[in-house]
Amino acid sequence: METSYLTSVIKQFEYYKSLGDKTIAQLSIEELQHEFAEDSNSIAIIVKHIVGNMLSRWTNFLTEDGEKEWRHRDNEFKDTFQNKEELINYWNQGWDCLFNAITPLTSKDLDHIIYIRNQGHTVTEAINRQLAHYAYHIGQLVFLGKLTKGKHWESLSIPKGQSSTYNTKKFSKEKGRRHFTDDL
């Protein structure tokens, strides 16, 4: 179970990263920085928050509290990106930090206690917490991207009206154990 869990969770993180990557790729820097309402978060701000969280949580993951003293969370909600390349580089820096922290983990690490704001979590609980947090925010990114692009949005899942075609393709394959992202 433990090996299966680690493999699966890495694939899940990769999947959510890919949704963010594909959303960011469809948008200009102006679209990434657009706020739909006063005091709402643009995609750029959500990216900055996700990465700030990643750098704090995953740096020295097993040995230091996940809420680092050097993190200034309130600043994550101020857009300072000068261009799309800077945003993408920052996005990738956060994901690199995450994958560098979880890729070497083994089943022996899963019950180890780590802390986030002095609250103890097993490694499994901490991973699940962050996976849910990132999925929540990446859902926001995708939704905002879709709102921004309207009819020009390139679907990241099964496009409307194509469920039957998608299912026919899936059911034409033999049953087998595989992760749903293997075909993406």
DOKOLMI-467842 format. One record per residue (C-alpha): residue number from 0; x, y, z. Coordinates in nm, 4 decimals, decimal comma, always signed. Each point is the difference from the previous one (the first is absolute). Example, Ala and Ser with C-alpha at 12.3 -4.5 7.8 and 13.67 -1.06 7.14 Angstrom:
# residues 2
R   lolo         px         py         pz
R      0    +1,2300    -0,4500    +0,7800
R      1    +0,1370    +0,3440    -0,0660
# end
This chain:
# residues 184
R   lolo         px         py         pz
R      0    +0,0000    +0,0000    +0,0000
R      1    +0,2693    +0,2495    +0,0946
R      2    +0,1941    -0,0332    -0,3250
R      3    -0,3261    +0,0234    -0,1924
R      4    -0,0940    +0,3125    +0,1961
R      5    +0,3262    +0,1816    -0,0721
R      6    -0,0115    -0,0872    -0,3691
R      7    -0,3627    +0,1083    -0,0217
R      8    +0,0462    +0,3259    +0,1864
R      9    +0,2930    +0,1007    -0,2204
R     10    -0,2160    -0,0679    -0,3070
R     11    -0,2792    +0,2103    +0,1524
R     12    +0,2343    +0,2919    +0,0621
R     13    +0,1320    -0,0347    -0,3575
R     14    -0,3568    +0,0042    -0,1274
R     15    -0,0889    +0,3205    +0,1848
R     16    +0,3245    +0,1616    -0,1148
R     17    -0,0911    -0,0894    -0,3587
R     18    -0,3428    +0,1633    +0,0382
R     19    +0,1716    +0,3166    +0,1189
R     20    +0,2602    -0,0218    -0,2768
R     21    -0,2685    -0,0383    -0,2674
R     22    -0,2020    +0,2875    +0,1416
R     23    +0,2973    +0,2353    +0,0221
R     24    +0,1060    -0,0932    -0,3542
R     25    -0,3333    +0,1203    -0,1415
R     26    +0,0205    +0,3457    +0,1548
R     27    +0,1970    +0,3205    -0,0488
R     28    +0,1594    +0,1765    +0,2967
R     29    -0,2821    +0,2546    -0,0117
R     30    -0,2573    -0,2784    +0,0205
R     31    +0,1930    -0,1702    +0,2805
R     32    -0,0024    +0,3264    +0,1963
R     33    -0,3655    +0,0857    -0,0605
R     34    -0,2177    +0,0252    +0,3120
R     35    -0,3681    -0,0568    -0,0699
R     36    -0,1145    +0,2016    +0,2999
R     37    +0,1534    +0,2380    +0,2497
R     38    +0,1958    -0,1927    +0,2633
R     39    -0,0251    -0,3247    -0,1945
R     40    +0,3081    -0,1997    -0,0850
R     41    +0,1369    -0,0155    -0,3509
R     42    +0,1607    -0,3176    -0,1285
R     43    +0,3389    +0,1663    +0,0563
R     44    -0,0818    +0,0607    +0,3666
R     45    -0,1268    -0,3556    +0,0479
R     46    +0,3229    -0,1294    -0,1573
R     47    +0,2036    +0,2181    +0,2345
R     48    -0,1934    -0,1337    +0,3004
R     49    +0,0304    -0,3649    -0,1067
R     50    +0,3749    +0,0353    -0,0508
R     51    +0,0487    +0,1881    +0,3263
R     52    -0,1787    -0,2833    +0,1747
R     53    +0,2041    -0,2644    -0,1820
R     54    +0,3326    +0,1599    +0,0804
R     55    -0,0959    +0,0299    +0,3652
R     56    -0,1527    -0,3449    +0,0386
R     57    +0,2490    -0,2077    -0,1977
R     58    +0,3339    +0,1655    +0,0853
R     59    +0,1642    -0,2248    +0,2613
R     60    -0,3344    -0,1780    +0,0174
R     61    +0,0984    -0,2697    +0,2480
R     62    +0,2035    +0,2164    +0,2383
R     63    -0,1537    +0,3501    +0,0220
R     64    -0,3473    +0,1393    +0,0605
R     65    -0,1858    +0,0415    -0,3285
R     66    -0,0806    +0,3621    +0,0740
R     67    +0,3406    +0,1621    -0,0368
R     68    +0,0958    +0,3221    +0,1755
R     69    +0,1172    +0,1409    -0,3347
R     70    -0,3412    -0,0490    -0,1623
R     71    -0,2005    +0,3210    -0,0320
R     72    -0,3393    -0,1411    -0,0933
R     73    -0,1729    +0,3381    -0,0300
R     74    +0,2483    +0,1008    -0,2720
R     75    -0,1120    -0,3003    -0,2054
R     76    -0,3196    +0,1918    -0,0714
R     77    +0,1831    +0,2869    -0,1715
R     78    +0,0738    -0,0563    -0,3669
R     79    +0,3638    +0,0840    -0,0692
R     80    +0,0546    -0,2001    -0,3187
R     81    +0,1558    +0,2061    -0,2781
R     82    -0,0645    -0,2520    -0,2769
R     83    -0,1320    -0,3484    -0,0725
R     84    +0,3468    -0,1573    +0,0003
R     85    +0,0596    +0,1202    +0,3563
R     86    -0,3354    -0,1460    +0,1071
R     87    +0,0741    -0,3353    -0,1656
R     88    +0,3481    -0,0167    +0,1542
R     89    -0,1453    +0,0651    +0,3450
R     90    -0,2747    -0,2591    -0,0586
R     91    +0,2613    -0,2589    -0,0936
R     92    +0,2182    +0,0910    +0,2992
R     93    -0,2855    -0,0909    +0,2331
R     94    -0,0689    -0,3298    -0,1732
R     95    +0,3704    -0,0878    -0,0055
R     96    +0,0122    +0,0567    +0,3763
R     97    -0,3024    -0,2270    +0,0505
R     98    +0,1270    -0,2824    -0,2216
R     99    +0,3499    +0,0190    +0,1477
R    100    -0,1562    -0,0487    +0,3442
R    101    -0,2389    -0,2852    -0,0750
R    102    +0,1793    -0,2013    -0,2671
R    103    +0,2602    -0,1452    +0,2405
R    104    -0,2609    -0,0954    +0,2622
R    105    -0,0507    -0,3663    +0,0837
R    106    -0,2769    -0,1823    +0,1815
R    107    +0,2104    +0,0271    +0,3177
R    108    -0,0422    +0,3788    -0,0092
R    109    -0,3807    +0,0039    -0,0132
R    110    -0,0626    -0,0187    +0,3749
R    111    +0,2758    +0,2499    +0,0854
R    112    -0,1448    +0,3059    +0,1768
R    113    +0,0614    +0,3389    -0,1577
R    114    -0,1388    +0,3363    +0,1072
R    115    -0,1926    +0,2774    -0,1686
R    116    -0,0447    +0,2994    +0,2325
R    117    +0,0885    -0,2308    +0,2906
R    118    -0,2812    -0,2420    -0,0888
R    119    +0,1271    -0,3547    -0,0349
R    120    -0,0833    -0,1953    -0,3156
R    121    +0,1192    -0,3333    -0,1259
R    122    +0,1758    +0,0360    -0,3334
R    123    -0,3063    -0,1631    -0,1575
R    124    -0,2309    +0,2572    +0,1592
R    125    +0,2254    +0,2873    -0,1065
R    126    +0,0129    -0,1259    -0,3584
R    127    -0,3784    -0,0413    -0,0102
R    128    -0,0468    +0,3478    +0,1466
R    129    +0,2167    +0,1596    -0,2680
R    130    -0,1441    -0,2074    -0,2839
R    131    -0,3499    +0,1189    +0,0918
R    132    +0,1203    +0,3604    +0,0407
R    133    +0,1670    +0,0068    -0,3402
R    134    -0,2927    -0,1738    -0,1731
R    135    -0,2310    +0,2663    +0,1437
R    136    +0,2106    +0,2873    -0,1312
R    137    +0,0793    -0,1602    -0,3344
R    138    -0,3737    -0,0463    -0,0498
R    139    -0,0247    +0,3759    +0,0455
R    140    +0,2751    +0,0546    -0,2584
R    141    -0,1767    -0,2184    -0,2541
R    142    -0,3365    +0,1619    +0,0644
R    143    +0,1431    +0,3511    -0,0372
R    144    +0,1849    -0,1063    -0,3140
R    145    -0,3205    -0,1377    -0,1464
R    146    -0,1886    +0,3200    +0,0879
R    147    +0,2753    +0,2068    -0,1591
R    148    +0,0199    -0,1928    -0,3264
R    149    -0,3702    -0,0750    -0,0414
R    150    -0,0675    -0,1864    -0,3244
R    151    +0,3748    +0,0035    -0,0774
R    152    +0,0811    -0,2138    +0,3061
R    153    +0,1700    -0,3290    -0,0812
R    154    -0,1636    -0,2555    +0,2281
R    155    +0,2227    -0,1760    +0,2528
R    156    -0,2430    -0,2862    +0,0536
R    157    -0,2819    -0,1607    -0,1967
R    158    -0,1510    +0,2787    -0,2128
R    159    -0,3744    +0,0553    +0,0190
R    160    -0,1889    -0,2363    -0,2263
R    161    +0,2891    -0,2449    -0,0339
R    162    -0,0601    -0,2292    +0,2994
R    163    -0,1307    -0,2886    -0,2118
R    164    +0,2994    +0,0139    -0,2331
R    165    +0,2365    +0,0149    +0,2962
R    166    -0,1663    -0,2937    +0,1756
R    167    -0,0057    -0,2088    -0,3189
R    168    +0,3745    +0,0493    -0,0315
R    169    +0,0587    -0,0924    +0,3658
R    170    -0,2223    -0,3094    -0,0104
R    171    +0,1671    -0,1195    -0,3215
R    172    +0,3125    -0,0736    +0,2052
R    173    +0,0439    -0,3104    +0,2090
R    174    -0,0521    +0,0289    +0,3715
R    175    +0,3257    +0,0639    +0,1751
R    176    +0,1576    +0,1719    +0,2958
R    177    +0,1206    +0,3458    -0,0982
R    178    -0,0211    +0,3550    +0,1253
R    179    -0,2537    +0,2215    -0,1711
R    180    +0,2774    +0,2423    -0,0974
R    181    +0,1930    -0,2625    -0,1955
R    182    -0,1949    +0,0838    -0,3166
R    183    +0,0355    +0,3774    +0,0263
# end
